[in-house]
Amino acid sequence: MDPSIIEFIGEKSMISIIPNFSNEPLHLVYGSVGPFRAGFPVFVPLWLATHLRKQQKCRIVPPEWMELETLEEIKEEEKRSKFFTKMPCEHYMVVAQLVMSTAPDDVPRCEELRTIIKDIFDIRESKLRTSIDAFIKGEGTYAKLDNLTLLEIHSVRPILPYSLDHIARYQRMATASQRDTSMLGLNTTGSASGTGSMSNSLFTQ
Amino acid sequence: MSTREIMSDSENVEQAPNEHELSTEADLARAYEGDDDDDEDAEPITAQKVLEILETAWTNEMFAPELLQHQSDMLELMMSQVAHMEEQMKDLDKNDFRYVVHQMELERIRYIMASYLRCRLQKIEAFTQYIINQDATYDAADKRLSPEEAKYAQEFATNVDEYFSKVATRYMPNQQRGEAEQRIVAPNLMSHVFLKANVAVSGVIVGVDDEEVDLTPGSQHIIPYQLVADLIQKNQAKLI
């Protein structure tokens, strides 16, 4: 899946803005937003926040977790823990990226935050790679992936499910051919159907 | 087709504000059941709910190897909601704040619907004969293809067959033409997918050796699709 779709999904997260205009509440299909009162914070979807910010119609209030101390703690915790820790936001990378690129001026110490968020992401990615390596070598077909965010899952989508599919296919072929060889002396029709199923599986994606 | 109306007051695209926390379960269950038989007593469903159902259907469809149940009813409701809103926005100034925001949201919704339908068409084109054959075995109420898609699939299959026969197979000796059944391309239902549980599900078989696990709400897993296909169907879990 295209990363832009992940961004699209992440843009639904709500974020607080301080508008510099006033307006009645808007009744969007996804839910109502507003009323907008100049100078008072209001929660809106991220896609709306970035749009308004680009029009200079609001300031974005960075989410609570987007703060150096909190992120330092998360980073340490992530380093300590063997498993993936729970992130403060399901789409933390998307939110951080969008907020910091559209409104760097609204985020205090933006550059430092950018670095530390990237650090957290890198730690998690390398953890993910290590565990995938162990998982595939252990010949598993099922794994639990709690606390991984959508973007992280998608970073391994091109390789993980695909390689597991291939391994599963080889295993099926192996069992099929084993059955064939054991049946060869006894039953010729069995081996014919075995080859049939093998050639079929070559056509499946 | 369903005769339910989306709840919508007349004044400038109003709709009931967030009441979804109260009635989520009932509405969702109703939406997922065949609703052709209970049009009379069906409660109005909010546009917000319809959108949620469509979004889930969209992501599920993107990640499932096979074609899932069609959502014509929901699509139709959403289409009429979009048309209705556009009708009401007609008189607003193009630079009006309300116009811009509503327009942006409608574009997002339209994208979801288009992407969803495109994704289904891709599957239909890839697994045409397989999908047609499968669909023939289902009851009328749980056909995977919508009537329009069924027509498209049938025409697509005929055209491909005709094309192959015209340019190639009729010039081949008989035994090389192959049987129609051998040419059916089937999706790999055992391909691995990422899954997120919506509710607690106990005793899901997760491996070839009948190993079982209990899924807790919100937990995420990677697992061969076929083992959890029924959970997706029953909306107990979604693909991510």
Interface residues (C-beta under 8 A of the other chain):
Chain A: M1 I5 F8 I9 F21 N23 L26 H27 L28 V29 Y30 G31 S32 W47 L48 H51 G140 T141 Y142 A143 K144 L145 D146 N147 L148 L150 I153 R157 L160 P161 L164 D165 A168 R169 N200 F203 T204 Q205
Chain B: N12 V13 E14 Q15 P17 N18 A47 Q48 L51 T59 M62 F63 P65 Q81 M85 F97 R98 V100 V101 H102 M104 E105 L106 R108 I109 Y111 S115 A126 V185 A186 P187 N188 M190 S191 H192 V193 F194 V206 G207 V208 E211 V213 S219 Q220 H221 I222 I223 P224 I240
